[in-house]
């Protein structure tokens, strides 16, 4: 097993333990961490939550809402770090959270070209969704719109991943090594 596989296995074990012990609050917490520019994959968090839907422990709609709410909470943290720390902070320390100068440049171009609606769209894109809150803060996006767009854009992402986990439910034991 390579180092990357070991890291993913550790993260997956952590995610499963937190959600199993904490329920919906665990989903909120983990999705908040993921959305605060800390690469904790929602692609593990939400499908496992969906698996728990298939066992009757969670409701699909509530777990999706919990995931989207967690995205808003974590994103607000990243937003304010961007708002107050700005681009100089990202350029100095961004590499520690896998945020590079070219990522910031891309976000700047997206905001300049498409405006605030970019927040809604990017919430449904892998990887980009984790880091877009920081540049939104740097761009001084309206905080109310930011929160609304973050929730609306995150909900389909969370719902889709949870639904996938629900559908895979009975086969979870045979596929869990992929997570």
C-alpha positions as CSV (number, residue, x, y, z in Angstrom):
1,X,0.0,0.0,0.0
2,X,1.5,3.4,-1.1
3,X,1.7,6.4,1.1
4,X,-1.3,8.1,-0.7
5,X,-3.4,5.0,-0.1
6,X,-2.4,4.9,3.6
7,X,-3.3,8.6,4.0
8,X,-6.7,8.1,2.4
9,X,-7.3,5.0,4.6
10,X,-6.5,7.0,7.7
11,X,-8.7,9.9,6.7
12,X,-11.5,7.5,5.8
13,X,-11.2,5.8,9.2
14,X,-11.3,9.1,10.9
15,X,-14.4,10.2,8.9
16,X,-16.3,7.0,9.7
17,X,-15.4,7.2,13.4
18,X,-16.5,10.8,13.7
19,X,-19.8,10.3,11.9
20,X,-20.6,7.1,13.7
21,X,-20.0,8.7,17.1
22,X,-21.6,12.1,16.4
23,X,-24.4,11.6,13.9
24,X,-25.5,14.7,12.0
25,X,-23.3,17.0,14.1
26,X,-20.3,14.9,12.9
27,X,-21.4,15.5,9.3
28,X,-21.6,19.2,10.0
29,X,-18.2,19.3,11.7
30,X,-16.4,17.3,9.0
31,X,-18.0,19.3,6.1
32,X,-17.0,22.5,7.9
33,X,-13.4,21.3,8.1
34,X,-13.5,20.4,4.4
35,X,-14.9,23.8,3.5
36,X,-12.4,25.7,5.6
37,X,-9.7,24.9,3.0
38,X,-8.5,21.8,4.8
39,X,-8.4,18.9,2.4
40,X,-10.7,16.4,4.1
41,X,-12.6,14.8,1.2
42,X,-16.4,15.3,1.0
43,X,-16.2,12.4,-1.4
44,X,-15.7,10.2,1.7
45,X,-17.8,12.1,4.2
46,X,-21.1,12.3,2.3
47,X,-21.1,8.7,0.7
48,X,-20.5,7.2,4.2
49,X,-23.4,9.4,5.4
50,X,-25.5,8.1,2.6
51,X,-24.5,4.5,3.6
52,X,-26.0,5.4,7.1
53,X,-29.1,6.5,5.3
54,X,-29.4,3.0,3.8
55,X,-29.2,1.5,7.3
56,X,-31.9,3.8,8.6
57,X,-29.6,5.8,10.9
58,X,-29.9,9.0,8.8
59,X,-32.5,10.7,6.5
60,X,-31.2,11.6,3.1
61,X,-32.6,15.1,3.1
62,X,-31.4,15.9,6.6
63,X,-27.9,14.5,6.0
64,X,-27.6,16.6,2.8
65,X,-28.8,19.7,4.6
66,X,-26.3,19.0,7.4
67,X,-23.5,18.6,4.9
68,X,-24.5,21.9,3.2
69,X,-24.8,23.7,6.5
70,X,-21.3,22.4,7.4
71,X,-20.0,23.8,4.1
72,X,-21.4,27.2,5.0
73,X,-19.8,27.2,8.5
74,X,-16.3,26.2,7.3
75,X,-16.6,28.5,4.3
76,X,-17.3,31.5,6.5
77,X,-14.1,30.8,8.4
78,X,-12.1,30.7,5.1
79,X,-14.0,33.7,3.8
80,X,-13.0,35.9,6.8
81,X,-9.4,34.6,6.6
82,X,-9.4,35.8,3.0
83,X,-11.2,39.0,3.8
84,X,-8.8,40.1,6.6
85,X,-5.6,38.3,5.5
86,X,-6.0,38.9,1.8
87,X,-3.8,37.7,-1.0
88,X,-0.5,38.3,0.8
89,X,-1.5,35.8,3.4
90,X,-2.5,33.2,0.8
91,X,0.7,33.7,-1.2
92,X,2.8,33.3,1.9
93,X,1.1,30.3,3.6
94,X,-1.3,28.9,1.0
95,X,1.1,26.1,0.0
96,X,0.5,24.5,3.4
97,X,-3.1,23.9,2.5
98,X,-2.5,23.1,-1.2
99,X,-3.5,26.6,-2.3
100,X,-1.1,27.9,-4.9
101,X,-0.7,31.3,-6.6
102,X,-2.1,29.9,-9.9
103,X,-5.2,28.8,-8.0
104,X,-5.7,32.3,-6.6
105,X,-5.2,33.7,-10.1
106,X,-7.8,31.4,-11.5
107,X,-10.3,32.4,-8.8
108,X,-9.6,36.1,-9.5
109,X,-10.3,35.5,-13.2
110,X,-13.5,33.6,-12.4
111,X,-14.8,36.3,-10.1
112,X,-13.9,39.0,-12.5
113,X,-15.5,37.3,-15.5
114,X,-18.6,35.8,-13.9
115,X,-19.2,37.7,-10.7
116,X,-20.6,36.3,-7.5
117,X,-22.6,33.6,-9.2
118,X,-19.3,31.8,-9.5
119,X,-19.7,30.8,-5.8
120,X,-22.8,28.9,-6.6
121,X,-21.3,27.0,-9.6
122,X,-17.9,26.2,-8.0
123,X,-19.6,24.6,-5.0
124,X,-20.5,21.7,-7.3
125,X,-16.9,21.1,-8.6
126,X,-14.5,18.7,-6.9
127,X,-11.4,20.3,-5.3
128,X,-12.3,23.9,-6.4
129,X,-15.2,23.8,-4.0
130,X,-12.9,23.3,-1.0
131,X,-10.8,26.5,-1.7
132,X,-13.2,29.0,-3.3
133,X,-14.3,30.6,-0.1
134,X,-10.9,32.2,0.6
135,X,-10.8,34.1,-2.8
136,X,-14.4,35.1,-2.2
137,X,-13.2,36.8,1.0
138,X,-10.3,38.4,-0.8
139,X,-12.8,39.6,-3.4
140,X,-15.0,41.1,-0.7
141,X,-18.1,39.2,-1.8
142,X,-21.3,40.2,0.0
143,X,-21.4,37.9,3.0
144,X,-25.1,37.2,2.9
145,X,-25.0,36.3,-0.8
146,X,-21.9,34.2,-0.1
147,X,-23.7,32.2,2.6
148,X,-26.8,31.7,0.5
149,X,-24.8,30.7,-2.7
150,X,-22.6,28.4,-0.6
151,X,-25.6,26.6,0.8
152,X,-27.5,26.4,-2.5
153,X,-24.4,25.3,-4.4
154,X,-23.3,22.8,-1.7
155,X,-26.7,21.1,-1.2
156,X,-26.8,19.3,-4.6
157,X,-23.2,18.2,-4.1
158,X,-23.9,16.8,-0.7
159,X,-27.2,15.2,-1.8
160,X,-25.6,13.6,-4.8
161,X,-22.8,12.0,-2.8
162,X,-25.1,10.9,0.0
163,X,-27.5,9.4,-2.6
164,X,-24.6,7.5,-4.1
165,X,-23.7,6.2,-0.7
166,X,-27.3,5.2,0.0
167,X,-27.5,3.3,-3.3
168,X,-24.2,1.6,-2.6
169,X,-25.5,0.8,0.9
170,X,-25.8,-3.0,0.7
171,X,-22.5,-3.3,-1.0
172,X,-20.6,-1.0,1.4
173,X,-18.5,-3.8,2.9
174,X,-17.3,-4.9,-0.5
175,X,-16.4,-1.3,-1.6
176,X,-15.2,0.3,1.6
177,X,-11.6,-0.3,0.7
178,X,-12.0,2.3,-2.1
179,X,-12.9,4.8,0.6
